Amino acid sequence: MKTFDDYLKEQLKDPEFKKEYDYIKPEIEIMKMLIKARNEEKLTQKALSERVGIDQSDISKLENGNANPTLKVLQRLADGLNKKLEIKFI
């Protein structure tokens, strides 16, 4: 049985798929980093919600890729997660 990573590696060989994947990759990375940071702090979505004053449902939407956060929201989340927000153009 293939893992997701194996499947993704195979799909990335398709130039059209890779182009689309590269386009959404920053959003995927934000989702992953938010979940990782929340888990490192041992916080539920509800606990983070209470800490930063953002509805739990909105945090869920961010983690599931159903919403795009503003820089202001990202900064509030970073503060609530005891992290520093850093954005780069590479």
C-alpha positions in Angstrom: 0.0 0.0 0.0 1.3 3.4 -1.0 1.8 6.1 1.6 0.5 9.6 0.9 4.1 10.8 0.5 4.8 8.1 -2.1 1.6 9.1 -3.9 2.5 12.8 -3.8 6.0 12.1 -5.1 4.6 10.3 -8.0 2.1 13.0 -8.8 4.7 15.7 -8.6 6.3 14.2 -11.7 3.4 15.6 -13.7 4.4 19.3 -14.6 0.8 20.5 -14.5 0.2 18.9 -11.1 3.5 20.3 -9.7 2.7 23.8 -10.9 -0.6 23.7 -9.0 0.9 22.1 -6.0 3.7 24.7 -5.8 1.0 27.4 -6.1 -0.9 26.2 -3.0 2.2 25.0 -1.0 2.4 28.1 1.2 -1.1 27.6 2.3 -0.4 23.9 3.1 2.7 24.9 5.1 0.7 27.5 7.1 -1.8 24.8 8.0 0.9 22.3 9.0 2.8 24.9 11.1 -0.3 26.0 12.9 -1.3 22.4 13.8 2.3 21.6 14.8 2.7 24.7 17.0 -0.7 24.1 18.7 0.3 20.5 19.4 3.7 21.6 20.8 1.9 23.9 23.2 -0.5 21.0 24.1 -3.5 23.2 23.2 -6.8 22.2 21.8 -8.4 24.4 19.2 -10.8 25.6 21.9 -7.9 26.5 24.3 -6.1 28.4 21.5 -9.4 30.1 20.6 -9.8 31.3 24.2 -6.1 32.4 24.3 -6.2 34.5 21.1 -9.9 35.6 20.9 -10.6 33.8 17.6 -13.6 31.5 17.3 -12.7 27.8 17.5 -14.6 27.2 14.3 -12.3 29.8 12.6 -9.2 28.0 13.9 -10.6 24.7 12.5 -11.2 26.4 9.1 -7.6 27.6 9.1 -6.2 24.2 10.0 -8.4 22.5 7.4 -7.5 24.9 4.6 -11.1 26.3 4.4 -10.0 29.9 5.2 -7.1 32.2 4.4 -5.7 34.1 7.4 -4.8 37.7 7.3 -1.3 38.8 8.6 -3.0 40.2 11.6 -4.7 36.8 12.4 -1.4 35.0 11.9 0.3 37.4 14.3 -2.4 36.9 16.9 -2.0 33.1 16.5 1.8 33.3 16.7 1.6 35.4 19.9 -0.9 32.9 21.4 1.4 30.0 20.5 4.5 31.7 22.0 6.0 31.8 18.5 7.5 34.5 16.3 5.9 35.1 12.9 8.4 35.3 10.1 7.4 35.7 6.4 10.0 35.6 3.6 10.2 36.0 -0.1 12.8 33.5 -1.4 
